[in-house]
Amino acid sequence: MQGFQAVAASSSSVFAALIWWLIPFFAVLGAIIYVTWVAKFKDKYANETNRSVTKFQSFQDSFRDDSAPNT
């Protein structure tokens, strides 16, 4: 019975150590994947934003009267 308790205690500490290694490992892995994903699609989203701003500015310009004198 004594040996079984020692094995159970050892197994528990090994499992705890494994958890303390796996959580940071997956956190770092997830951060690397996220940064890579953001860097890959950053240009695409920036272009869409610039396109939207340009369309909005042309929309605003359509309401301006160019024949009116500037003051």
N, CA, C and O atoms as a GROMACS GRO file, in nm:
protein
  284
    1MET      N    1   0.083  -0.120   0.000
    1MET     CA    2   0.000   0.000   0.000
    1MET      C    3   0.087   0.125   0.000
    1MET      O    4   0.054   0.226  -0.063
    2GLN      N    5   0.198   0.118   0.070
    2GLN     CA    6   0.290   0.231   0.079
    2GLN      C    7   0.345   0.266  -0.060
    2GLN      O    8   0.356   0.384  -0.095
    3GLY      N    9   0.380   0.165  -0.138
    3GLY     CA   10   0.436   0.187  -0.270
    3GLY      C   11   0.335   0.249  -0.364
    3GLY      O   12   0.371   0.332  -0.447
    4PHE      N   13   0.209   0.208  -0.353
    4PHE     CA   14   0.104   0.263  -0.438
    4PHE      C   15   0.084   0.412  -0.412
    4PHE      O   16   0.065   0.489  -0.505
    5GLN      N   17   0.089   0.452  -0.286
    5GLN     CA   18   0.075   0.593  -0.251
    5GLN      C   19   0.193   0.675  -0.303
    5GLN      O   20   0.175   0.788  -0.347
    6ALA      N   21   0.312   0.618  -0.299
    6ALA     CA   22   0.430   0.688  -0.350
    6ALA      C   23   0.419   0.707  -0.501
    6ALA      O   24   0.453   0.813  -0.554
    7VAL      N   25   0.372   0.603  -0.570
    7VAL     CA   26   0.355   0.613  -0.715
    7VAL      C   27   0.247   0.716  -0.748
    7VAL      O   28   0.264   0.794  -0.841
    8ALA      N   29   0.137   0.718  -0.674
    8ALA     CA   30   0.029   0.813  -0.697
    8ALA      C   31   0.077   0.956  -0.673
    8ALA      O   32   0.043   1.046  -0.750
    9ALA      N   33   0.154   0.978  -0.568
    9ALA     CA   34   0.205   1.111  -0.538
    9ALA      C   35   0.304   1.154  -0.646
    9ALA      O   36   0.303   1.270  -0.689
   10SER      N   37   0.387   1.063  -0.690
   10SER     CA   38   0.484   1.094  -0.795
   10SER      C   39   0.412   1.124  -0.926
   10SER      O   40   0.450   1.216  -0.998
   11SER      N   41   0.311   1.047  -0.956
   11SER     CA   42   0.233   1.067  -1.078
   11SER      C   43   0.164   1.203  -1.076
   11SER      O   44   0.157   1.272  -1.178
   12SER      N   45   0.114   1.242  -0.960
   12SER     CA   46   0.047   1.370  -0.946
   12SER      C   47   0.145   1.485  -0.969
   12SER      O   48   0.110   1.582  -1.036
   13SER      N   49   0.264   1.476  -0.916
   13SER     CA   50   0.362   1.583  -0.933
   13SER      C   51   0.412   1.588  -1.078
   13SER      O   52   0.441   1.695  -1.130
   14VAL      N   53   0.423   1.470  -1.142
   14VAL     CA   54   0.462   1.468  -1.283
   14VAL      C   55   0.354   1.533  -1.367
   14VAL      O   56   0.384   1.608  -1.459
   15PHE      N   57   0.229   1.504  -1.338
   15PHE     CA   58   0.117   1.564  -1.411
   15PHE      C   59   0.114   1.714  -1.390
   15PHE      O   60   0.091   1.789  -1.485
   16ALA      N   61   0.137   1.760  -1.269
   16ALA     CA   62   0.138   1.904  -1.240
   16ALA      C   63   0.252   1.972  -1.316
   16ALA      O   64   0.234   2.080  -1.371
   17ALA      N   65   0.368   1.908  -1.319
   17ALA     CA   66   0.481   1.965  -1.392
   17ALA      C   67   0.451   1.970  -1.542
   17ALA      O   68   0.487   2.067  -1.610
   18LEU      N   69   0.386   1.867  -1.593
   18LEU     CA   70   0.350   1.864  -1.734
   18LEU      C   71   0.255   1.978  -1.768
   18LEU      O   72   0.269   2.043  -1.872
   19ILE      N   73   0.159   2.002  -1.681
   19ILE     CA   74   0.065   2.113  -1.703
   19ILE      C   75   0.138   2.246  -1.702
   19ILE      O   76   0.109   2.332  -1.784
   20TRP      N   77   0.233   2.264  -1.610
   20TRP     CA   78   0.307   2.391  -1.601
   20TRP      C   79   0.397   2.413  -1.722
   20TRP      O   80   0.438   2.526  -1.748
   21TRP      N   81   0.430   2.308  -1.794
   21TRP     CA   82   0.508   2.323  -1.917
   21TRP      C   83   0.417   2.340  -2.038
   21TRP      O   84   0.451   2.414  -2.130
   22LEU      N   85   0.302   2.272  -2.039
   22LEU     CA   86   0.216   2.276  -2.157
   22LEU      C   87   0.140   2.408  -2.174
   22LEU      O   88   0.125   2.457  -2.286
   23ILE      N   89   0.094   2.465  -2.065
   23ILE     CA   90   0.018   2.590  -2.074
   23ILE      C   91   0.103   2.702  -2.134
   23ILE      O   92   0.058   2.766  -2.229
   24PRO      N   93   0.223   2.728  -2.083
   24PRO     CA   94   0.305   2.833  -2.148
   24PRO      C   95   0.344   2.798  -2.291
   24PRO      O   96   0.351   2.886  -2.377
   25PHE      N   97   0.368   2.670  -2.318
   25PHE     CA   98   0.404   2.628  -2.454
   25PHE      C   99   0.293   2.663  -2.551
   25PHE      O  100   0.319   2.721  -2.656
   26PHE      N  101   0.170   2.627  -2.518
   26PHE     CA  102   0.058   2.656  -2.607
   26PHE      C  103   0.027   2.805  -2.613
   26PHE      O  104  -0.020   2.854  -2.715
   27ALA      N  105   0.052   2.877  -2.504
   27ALA     CA  106   0.032   3.022  -2.507
   27ALA      C  107   0.130   3.088  -2.604
   27ALA      O  108   0.090   3.174  -2.683
   28VAL      N  109   0.255   3.049  -2.597
   28VAL     CA  110   0.355   3.106  -2.688
   28VAL      C  111   0.326   3.064  -2.832
   28VAL      O  112   0.335   3.145  -2.924
   29LEU      N  113   0.291   2.939  -2.852
   29LEU     CA  114   0.257   2.891  -2.986
   29LEU      C  115   0.138   2.968  -3.042
   29LEU      O  116   0.140   3.009  -3.159
   30GLY      N  117   0.036   2.989  -2.962
   30GLY     CA  118  -0.079   3.066  -3.007
   30GLY      C  119  -0.043   3.211  -3.040
   30GLY      O  120  -0.094   3.266  -3.137
   31ALA      N  121   0.044   3.272  -2.960
   31ALA     CA  122   0.087   3.409  -2.987
   31ALA      C  123   0.163   3.417  -3.118
   31ALA      O  124   0.144   3.511  -3.196
   32ILE      N  125   0.249   3.320  -3.144
   32ILE     CA  126   0.326   3.319  -3.269
   32ILE      C  127   0.232   3.303  -3.389
   32ILE      O  128   0.248   3.371  -3.490
   33ILE      N  129   0.137   3.214  -3.378
   33ILE     CA  130   0.041   3.193  -3.487
   33ILE      C  131  -0.041   3.320  -3.510
   33ILE      O  132  -0.066   3.358  -3.625
   34TYR      N  133  -0.084   3.385  -3.403
   34TYR     CA  134  -0.164   3.506  -3.416
   34TYR      C  135  -0.085   3.619  -3.482
   34TYR      O  136  -0.135   3.686  -3.572
   35VAL      N  137   0.039   3.638  -3.438
   35VAL     CA  138   0.123   3.744  -3.496
   35VAL      C  139   0.148   3.717  -3.644
   35VAL      O  140   0.145   3.809  -3.726
   36THR      N  141   0.173   3.591  -3.678
   36THR     CA  142   0.194   3.555  -3.818
   36THR      C  143   0.069   3.582  -3.900
   36THR      O  144   0.078   3.635  -4.011
   37TRP      N  145  -0.046   3.547  -3.848
   37TRP     CA  146  -0.173   3.568  -3.917
   37TRP      C  147  -0.199   3.717  -3.937
   37TRP      O  148  -0.239   3.759  -4.046
   38VAL      N  149  -0.176   3.797  -3.833
   38VAL     CA  150  -0.198   3.941  -3.843
   38VAL      C  151  -0.104   4.002  -3.946
   38VAL      O  152  -0.145   4.086  -4.026
   39ALA      N  153   0.023   3.961  -3.944
   39ALA     CA  154   0.120   4.016  -4.038
   39ALA      C  155   0.085   3.977  -4.182
   39ALA      O  156   0.106   4.055  -4.274
   40LYS      N  157   0.032   3.859  -4.200
   40LYS     CA  158  -0.002   3.812  -4.335
   40LYS      C  159  -0.119   3.889  -4.394
   40LYS      O  160  -0.118   3.922  -4.513
   41PHE      N  161  -0.220   3.918  -4.314
   41PHE     CA  162  -0.341   3.982  -4.364
   41PHE      C  163  -0.345   4.132  -4.339
   41PHE      O  164  -0.444   4.197  -4.373
   42LYS      N  165  -0.240   4.188  -4.282
   42LYS     CA  166  -0.238   4.330  -4.249
   42LYS      C  167  -0.254   4.416  -4.374
   42LYS      O  168  -0.332   4.511  -4.374
   43ASP      N  169  -0.180   4.385  -4.479
   43ASP     CA  170  -0.187   4.464  -4.600
   43ASP      C  171  -0.325   4.460  -4.664
   43ASP      O  172  -0.373   4.561  -4.714
   44LYS      N  173  -0.388   4.344  -4.661
   44LYS     CA  174  -0.521   4.331  -4.719
   44LYS      C  175  -0.620   4.423  -4.648
   44LYS      O  176  -0.698   4.493  -4.713
   45TYR      N  177  -0.618   4.423  -4.514
   45TYR     CA  178  -0.711   4.506  -4.439
   45TYR      C  179  -0.677   4.654  -4.455
   45TYR      O  180  -0.768   4.738  -4.460
   46ALA      N  181  -0.550   4.687  -4.464
   46ALA     CA  182  -0.511   4.826  -4.484
   46ALA      C  183  -0.560   4.877  -4.618
   46ALA      O  184  -0.609   4.990  -4.628
   47ASN      N  185  -0.549   4.795  -4.722
   47ASN     CA  186  -0.597   4.835  -4.854
   47ASN      C  187  -0.748   4.856  -4.854
   47ASN      O  188  -0.797   4.951  -4.914
   48GLU      N  189  -0.820   4.768  -4.788
   48GLU     CA  190  -0.965   4.784  -4.781
   48GLU      C  191  -1.003   4.910  -4.706
   48GLU      O  192  -1.100   4.977  -4.742
   49THR      N  193  -0.928   4.944  -4.601
   49THR     CA  194  -0.955   5.065  -4.525
   49THR      C  195  -0.929   5.189  -4.611
   49THR      O  196  -1.009   5.281  -4.613
   50ASN      N  197  -0.816   5.190  -4.682
   50ASN     CA  198  -0.785   5.303  -4.770
   50ASN      C  199  -0.891   5.317  -4.878
   50ASN      O  200  -0.930   5.429  -4.912
   51ARG      N  201  -0.936   5.207  -4.932
   51ARG     CA  202  -1.040   5.210  -5.036
   51ARG      C  203  -1.168   5.270  -4.978
   51ARG      O  204  -1.234   5.350  -5.044
   52SER      N  205  -1.204   5.232  -4.857
   52SER     CA  206  -1.325   5.284  -4.795
   52SER      C  207  -1.313   5.434  -4.768
   52SER      O  208  -1.408   5.509  -4.790
   53VAL      N  209  -1.197   5.477  -4.721
   53VAL     CA  210  -1.176   5.619  -4.694
   53VAL      C  211  -1.184   5.699  -4.823
   53VAL      O  212  -1.245   5.806  -4.827
   54THR      N  213  -1.124   5.648  -4.928
   54THR     CA  214  -1.127   5.716  -5.058
   54THR      C  215  -1.269   5.727  -5.110
   54THR      O  216  -1.309   5.831  -5.161
   55LYS      N  217  -1.345   5.619  -5.098
   55LYS     CA  218  -1.486   5.624  -5.143
   55LYS      C  219  -1.566   5.724  -5.061
   55LYS      O  220  -1.649   5.797  -5.116
   56PHE      N  221  -1.542   5.730  -4.931
   56PHE     CA  222  -1.615   5.823  -4.846
   56PHE      C  223  -1.578   5.967  -4.881
   56PHE      O  224  -1.664   6.055  -4.884
   57GLN      N  225  -1.450   5.991  -4.906
   57GLN     CA  226  -1.409   6.127  -4.943
   57GLN      C  227  -1.471   6.169  -5.076
   57GLN      O  228  -1.513   6.283  -5.092
   58SER      N  229  -1.477   6.077  -5.171
   58SER     CA  230  -1.541   6.112  -5.299
   58SER      C  231  -1.691   6.134  -5.278
   58SER      O  232  -1.751   6.218  -5.346
   59PHE      N  233  -1.751   6.062  -5.186
   59PHE     CA  234  -1.893   6.082  -5.154
   59PHE      C  235  -1.913   6.222  -5.095
   59PHE      O  236  -2.006   6.293  -5.131
   60GLN      N  237  -1.824   6.260  -5.003
   60GLN     CA  238  -1.833   6.394  -4.945
   60GLN      C  239  -1.812   6.501  -5.052
   60GLN      O  240  -1.883   6.602  -5.055
   61ASP      N  241  -1.716   6.479  -5.140
   61ASP     CA  242  -1.686   6.576  -5.245
   61ASP      C  243  -1.804   6.594  -5.341
   61ASP      O  244  -1.820   6.701  -5.400
   62SER      N  245  -1.886   6.492  -5.355
   62SER     CA  246  -2.000   6.503  -5.445
   62SER      C  247  -2.101   6.606  -5.396
   62SER      O  248  -2.182   6.653  -5.476
   63PHE      N  249  -2.100   6.642  -5.270
   63PHE     CA  250  -2.192   6.741  -5.215
   63PHE      C  251  -2.136   6.882  -5.220
   63PHE      O  252  -2.209   6.979  -5.200
   64ARG      N  253  -2.008   6.894  -5.248
   64ARG     CA  254  -1.946   7.027  -5.252
   64ARG      C  255  -1.977   7.093  -5.385
   64ARG      O  256  -1.977   7.029  -5.491
   65ASP      N  257  -2.004   7.221  -5.377
   65ASP     CA  258  -2.032   7.300  -5.499
   65ASP      C  259  -1.902   7.367  -5.541
   65ASP      O  260  -1.856   7.461  -5.475
   66ASP      N  261  -1.845   7.321  -5.650
   66ASP     CA  262  -1.717   7.377  -5.695
   66ASP      C  263  -1.732   7.514  -5.759
   66ASP      O  264  -1.635   7.588  -5.770
   67SER      N  265  -1.852   7.549  -5.801
   67SER     CA  266  -1.872   7.679  -5.867
   67SER      C  267  -1.882   7.793  -5.766
   67SER      O  268  -1.869   7.910  -5.804
   68ALA      N  269  -1.904   7.761  -5.639
   68ALA     CA  270  -1.914   7.866  -5.537
   68ALA      C  271  -1.775   7.920  -5.508
   68ALA      O  272  -1.678   7.845  -5.504
   69PRO      N  273  -1.765   8.054  -5.489
   69PRO     CA  274  -1.634   8.112  -5.459
   69PRO      C  275  -1.585   8.068  -5.320
   69PRO      O  276  -1.663   8.057  -5.226
   70ASN      N  277  -1.456   8.044  -5.311
   70ASN     CA  278  -1.397   8.005  -5.182
   70ASN      C  279  -1.372   8.130  -5.100
   70ASN      O  280  -1.321   8.230  -5.151
   71THR      N  281  -1.408   8.125  -4.973
   71THR     CA  282  -1.386   8.240  -4.886
   71THR      C  283  -1.295   8.205  -4.773
   71THR      O  284  -1.265   8.290  -4.690
   0.00000   0.00000   0.00000
